[in-house]
Amino acid sequence: MIGLLDRPTNGQVFIDEKNTTNLSDNKISEFRNSKLGFIFQFSNLLVDLTVLENVLLPRSIQKTDQNAQKEAIDLLKAVGLEKQMHKRANKVSGGQAQRAAIARGLINKPTIVLADEPTGNLDSVTAETIVQLMKSMAKKLNQTFVIVTHDRHQFGEVDRIITIKDGRAFEGEDVPPKMELTI
């Protein structure tokens, strides 16, 4: 629901104080591209594009190319991919592809970056690198990450934990379920 990929059957979804529930499909696409970043379990990089071109893709869609190249390069440097940026996406390792996906998720300076099992496809050492990278980028950029994981302990200390069990959301260990959560 937060990613605006599904519509709620009841209730409302507010992001940046905007009710997104009744937006048209075109407005949802525009809103999603400007306010949300996505990192998936599989990097979903386009193999015919370079790492840099993959990171630039959301900006191309948004049609805000001003400074995009410099910002993409800066992000790739921040995630340690300055030497891989001109390689085709299918020529980098899984961990490098996931770091590129993090840069792509951040390129539009979103309100929220949604990460769906971002380490699920990685070995434990690479997964730890990705976790630490997301945490450092969150602090460095004052960026909100919402991370969905089945391995909560892999992420160590975080600002907030929300557990969903049987369709109900719980915050903390002993709090009764809430029907509304403000993130």
ROLO-263135 format. One line per 8 residues: number of its first residue (from 1); their letters; for each residue x, y, z of N, C-alpha, C. Coordinates in steps of 0.1 Angstrom, whole numbers, plus 2048, in hexadecimal, padded with zeros to 3 digits. Example, Ala and Ser with C-alpha at 12.3 -4.5 7.8 and 13.67 -1.06 7.14 Angstrom:
% ROLO-263135
1) as) 884:7C7:84E:87B:7D3:84E:884:7DF:84E ~ 880:7EA:847:889:7F5:847:881:800:84F
***
This chain:
% ROLO-263135
1) miglldrp) 808:7F4:800:800:800:800:809:80D:800 ~ 813:80D:808:81C:818:809:822:81B:7FB ~ 825:811:7F4:82B:812:7E6:821:816:7DB ~ 815:817:7DF:80A:81B:7D6:809:811:7CA ~ 80D:805:7CD:80B:7FA:7C3:7FE:7F3:7C4 ~ 7F7:7F4:7CF:7EA:7F0:7D2:7E2:7FB:7D8 ~ 7D5:7FA:7D7:7CC:804:7DD:7C5:7FD:7E9 ~ 7C3:805:7F4:7BD:7FF:800:7AE:7FC:7FD
9) tngqvfid) 7A9:7F1:803:79B:7EE:802:793:7F7:80C ~ 79A:7FB:816:794:806:81F:7A0:80D:826 ~ 79D:818:82B:7A7:820:831:7AE:829:826 ~ 7B8:830:82A:7BF:83A:822:7CE:839:823 ~ 7D5:83C:819:7E4:83D:819:7E8:84B:817 ~ 7EF:850:822:7F4:85E:821:804:85D:820 ~ 809:864:817:818:866:816:81B:874:814 ~ 824:879:81D:827:888:81D:81A:890:81E
17) eknttnls) 812:88B:827:805:892:82A:7FB:893:81F ~ 7FE:88B:814:7F5:88B:809:7ED:87D:809 ~ 7E0:87E:807:7D8:872:806:7DA:86D:7F8 ~ 7DF:861:7F7:7E2:85B:7EA:7D7:852:7E6 ~ 7CD:850:7EE:7C4:845:7EC:7BC:846:7DF ~ 7B8:852:7DC:7AF:854:7D0:7B6:85A:7C4 ~ 7C3:85A:7C4:7CA:85F:7B8:7C8:857:7AC ~ 7C8:85D:7A0:7C7:856:794:7D3:84E:791
25) dnkisefr) 7D3:844:788:7DF:83C:785:7EB:845:781 ~ 7E8:84F:779:7F3:858:774:7F9:85F:780 ~ 7F0:864:789:7F5:86C:794:7FC:863:79E ~ 7F8:857:7A0:7FF:84D:7A8:80D:84B:7A3 ~ 80E:849:796:81B:847:78F:824:853:792 ~ 81F:85F:790:827:86B:792:82B:86C:7A1 ~ 822:86A:7A9:824:86B:7B8:82F:860:7BC ~ 82D:854:7B7:836:849:7BB:844:84C:7B6
33) nsklgfif) 846:852:7AA:853:855:7A5:85A:860:7AC ~ 852:869:7B1:858:875:7B8:85A:873:7C7 ~ 851:86B:7CD:852:86A:7DC:856:85C:7E1 ~ 857:852:7D9:85B:845:7DD:867:83F:7D6 ~ 870:839:7DD:87B:831:7D7:878:823:7DA ~ 87D:81A:7D1:87A:80C:7D3:887:804:7D2 ~ 889:7FA:7DB:894:7F1:7DB:88E:7E3:7DD ~ 890:7DA:7D3:889:7CD:7D3:893:7C3:7D7
41) qfsnllvd) 88E:7B7:7DA:896:7AB:7DE:8A1:7A8:7D2 ~ 89C:7A9:7C6:8A5:7A8:7BB:8A6:7B6:7B5 ~ 8B2:7BA:7B1:8B5:7C8:7AE:8AC:7CD:7A3 ~ 8A7:7C4:79A:89F:7C9:78F:8A5:7D3:786 ~ 8B3:7D2:785:8B9:7DB:77C:8B7:7D7:76D ~ 8B6:7E0:764:8B4:7DD:756:8C2:7D9:750 ~ 8C3:7CD:74C:8D0:7C7:748:8D6:7CE:73B ~ 8CE:7D4:733:8D3:7DB:727:8D8:7E9:72A
49) ltvlenvl) 8D7:7ED:737:8DB:7FB:73B:8E8:7F9:744 ~ 8F0:804:744:8FB:804:74E:8F5:806:75C ~ 8FE:804:766:8FA:807:773:8F6:815:775 ~ 8FD:81E:76F:8FA:82D:770:8EC:82F:769 ~ 8EA:82A:75D:8DD:82C:756:8D2:826:75E ~ 8D4:81B:765:8C9:816:76E:8C6:81F:779 ~ 8D0:825:77F:8CE:82F:78A:8C7:83B:785 ~ 8CA:840:779:8C4:84C:773:8B5:849:76E
57) lprsiqkt) 8B1:83D:76D:8A4:83A:767:899:841:76E ~ 898:841:77B:88C:849:781:88C:858:77E ~ 898:85D:77D:899:86C:779:895:86E:76B ~ 898:864:762:893:866:754:884:865:753 ~ 87E:85C:75B:870:85B:75C:86A:868:761 ~ 870:86D:76B:86B:879:772:86E:886:769 ~ 877:884:75F:87A:88F:756:880:89B:75E ~ 889:898:768:890:8A2:76F:89F:89E:76E
65) dqnaqkea) 8A4:8A1:762:8B2:89D:75F:8BD:8A7:765 ~ 8B8:8B3:769:8C2:8BD:76E:8CA:8B7:77A ~ 8D7:8B7:778:8E0:8B1:782:8DF:8A2:785 ~ 8D6:89B:77D:8D4:88D:77F:8E0:885:77E ~ 8E8:887:774:8F5:87F:772:8FE:881:77E ~ 900:88D:782:909:88F:78D:904:889:79A ~ 8F7:88A:79D:8F1:884:7A8:8F1:875:7A8 ~ 8EF:86F:79C:8F0:861:79B:8FE:85C:79D
73) idllkavg) 908:863:798:916:85F:79A:91A:861:7A9 ~ 915:86B:7AF:918:86D:7BE:912:862:7C6 ~ 905:85E:7C2:8FF:853:7C9:907:846:7C7 ~ 90B:843:7BB:913:837:7B8:920:837:7BF ~ 926:843:7C1:932:844:7C9:92F:841:7D7 ~ 924:846:7DC:920:844:7EA:91E:835:7EE ~ 919:82E:7E4:916:81F:7E6:922:817:7E1 ~ 92D:81D:7DE:939:816:7DA:939:810:7CC
81) lekqmhkr) 932:816:7C3:932:810:7B5:938:819:7AA ~ 941:822:7AE:947:82B:7A5:94E:824:799 ~ 953:818:79C:95B:811:792:952:808:789 ~ 945:806:78E:93C:7FD:786:931:805:77F ~ 931:812:780:926:81A:77A:924:819:76B ~ 92E:816:764:92D:815:755:92C:806:750 ~ 92B:7FD:75A:92A:7EF:756:91B:7EC:754 ~ 918:7E3:74B:90A:7DE:749:905:7D8:756
89) ankvsggq) 8F9:7D9:759:8F3:7D5:766:8F5:7C6:768 ~ 8F5:7BE:75D:8F7:7AF:75E:906:7AC:760 ~ 90F:7B5:761:91D:7B2:762:922:7B6:770 ~ 919:7B9:77A:91D:7BC:787:918:7B1:790 ~ 91E:7AF:79C:919:7A5:7A6:90B:7A8:7AC ~ 906:79F:7B3:8F8:7A1:7B9:8F9:7AC:7C3 ~ 903:7AD:7CB:905:7B7:7D5:906:7C5:7CF ~ 90E:7C5:7C4:910:7D2:7BD:903:7D6:7B6
97) aqraaiar) 8FC:7CD:7B1:8EE:7D0:7AB:8E5:7D6:7B5 ~ 8E5:7D0:7C1:8DD:7D5:7CC:8E1:7E2:7D1 ~ 8EE:7E5:7D1:8F2:7F3:7D4:8EE:7FD:7C9 ~ 8EE:7F9:7BD:8E9:801:7B2:8DA:804:7B4 ~ 8D3:7F9:7B8:8C5:7FB:7BB:8C2:805:7C6 ~ 8CB:805:7D0:8C9:80F:7DB:8CB:81D:7D5 ~ 8D6:81F:7CD:8D8:82C:7C7:8CC:830:7BE ~ 8C7:826:7B7:8BB:829:7AE:8AF:82D:7B7
105) glinkpti) 8AD:826:7C2:8A2:82A:7CB:8A3:837:7D2 ~ 8AF:83D:7D2:8B2:84A:7D8:8B3:855:7CF ~ 8B4:853:7C2:8B7:85D:7B8:8AC:868:7B7 ~ 8A0:865:7BA:895:870:7B9:893:876:7C7 ~ 89C:874:7D0:89B:87A:7DE:88D:877:7E3 ~ 889:86B:7E4:87B:867:7E8:879:86A:7F7 ~ 86C:86B:7FA:868:86D:808:86B:85F:810 ~ 868:854:809:869:847:80F:870:83E:805
113) vladeptg) 879:836:80A:87F:82B:801:879:81E:807 ~ 872:817:7FF:86C:80A:802:876:7FF:7FE ~ 87A:7F7:807:883:7EC:804:87D:7DF:808 ~ 87A:7D7:7FE:873:7CA:7FF:87D:7BF:7FF ~ 880:7B9:80B:88A:7AE:80C:897:7B2:804 ~ 89D:7BD:807:8A9:7C2:7FF:8B5:7B9:801 ~ 8B5:7B0:80B:8C1:7A7:80C:8BD:799:80A ~ 8B1:796:806:8AC:788:805:8B3:780:7FA
121) nldsvtae) 8B9:787:7F1:8C0:780:7E6:8CF:780:7E7 ~ 8D4:783:7F3:8E2:785:7F4:8E8:77C:7FF ~ 8F5:779:7FE:8FC:771:808:8FD:77A:815 ~ 900:774:820:8FF:77B:82D:909:786:82E ~ 915:785:828:91F:790:829:91A:79C:820 ~ 916:799:814:911:7A4:80B:904:7AA:811 ~ 8FC:7A2:817:8F0:7A7:81D:8F3:7B1:829 ~ 8FD:7AD:831:901:7B7:83C:906:7C4:836
129) tivqlmks) 90E:7C3:82B:913:7CF:824:907:7D8:820 ~ 8FD:7D1:81A:8F1:7D9:815:8E9:7DF:821 ~ 8E8:7D8:82B:8E1:7DD:837:8E8:7EA:83C ~ 8F5:7E9:83E:8FD:7F4:843:8FD:800:839 ~ 8FD:7FD:82C:8FC:807:822:8EF:80F:823 ~ 8E4:807:825:8D7:80E:826:8D6:816:832 ~ 8DB:811:83D:8DB:819:84A:8E4:826:849 ~ 8EF:825:842:8F8:830:841:8F1:83B:837
137) makklnqt) 8EB:836:82D:8E5:83F:823:8D9:846:82A ~ 8D2:83E:832:8C6:844:83A:8CB:850:842 ~ 8D6:84E:849:8DB:859:852:8E1:864:84A ~ 8E9:860:840:8F0:86A:838:8E6:874:830 ~ 8DC:86E:82B:8D2:875:823:8C5:879:82B ~ 8C5:875:838:8B9:877:840:8AD:871:838 ~ 8AF:865:834:8A5:85E:82C:89E:853:834 ~ 891:852:831:888:848:838:889:83C:82F
145) fvivthdr) 88C:830:835:88C:823:82E:881:81B:836 ~ 878:815:82E:86E:80B:834:873:7FE:82E ~ 877:7F5:837:87D:7E9:832:874:7DD:836 ~ 870:7D5:82D:869:7C9:82F:872:7BD:82F ~ 872:7B6:83A:87B:7AA:83B:875:79F:844 ~ 87A:793:841:876:788:849:882:785:854 ~ 88D:78C:852:898:78B:85B:89B:798:862 ~ 892:79B:86B:892:7A8:873:8A0:7AA:87A
153) hqfgevdr) 8A6:79F:87F:8B2:7A1:887:8BE:7A5:87E ~ 8BD:7A3:871:8C8:7A6:868:8CA:7B5:868 ~ 8C0:7BD:86B:8C1:7CC:86B:8C5:7D2:878 ~ 8C6:7CA:882:8CB:7D0:88F:8C2:7DB:894 ~ 8C8:7E5:89A:8C1:7F0:89F:8BC:7F9:894 ~ 8AF:7FC:895:8A8:805:88C:8A0:80F:893 ~ 89B:819:88D:893:823:894:885:81E:898 ~ 87F:815:890:871:811:892:86F:803:88C
161) iitikdgr) 867:7FB:893:864:7EE:88E:855:7EC:88E ~ 850:7E8:883:842:7E5:882:841:7D7:87D ~ 83A:7CF:884:838:7C1:880:82A:7BE:87B ~ 829:7B8:870:81C:7B4:86B:81A:7A5:86C ~ 810:7A1:873:80D:793:875:7FE:791:873 ~ 7FB:788:86A:7ED:785:867:7E5:791:864 ~ 7EB:79A:85C:7E4:7A6:857:7E3:7B1:861 ~ 7E9:7B0:86C:7E8:7BA:877:7F6:7C0:879
169) afegedvp) 7F7:7CD:87B:803:7D4:87E:805:7D6:88D ~ 811:7D2:891:815:7D4:89F:822:7DD:8A0 ~ 822:7E6:8A9:82E:7EE:8AB:834:7EA:8B9 ~ 840:7E6:8B9:847:7E2:8C6:842:7D4:8CA ~ 847:7CF:8D5:844:7C1:8D9:836:7BF:8DF ~ 832:7C9:8E8:826:7C6:8F0:81B:7D0:8ED ~ 81B:7D5:8E1:810:7DF:8DD:805:7D8:8D6 ~ 7F9:7DA:8D9:7EE:7D4:8D1:7ED:7D9:8C3
177) pkmelti) 7E7:7D1:8BA:7E7:7D5:8AC:7E0:7E2:8AA ~ 7E5:7EA:8A0:7DF:7F6:89C:7DA:7F5:88E ~ 7D0:7FC:88B:7CA:7FC:87D:7D0:807:875 ~ 7D6:811:87C:7DC:81C:875:7EA:81E:87A ~ 7F4:81F:871:802:821:875:806:82E:86D ~ 80D:837:874:813:842:86E:821:840:86D ~ 827:840:861:835:83E:860:83C:84B:85C
***
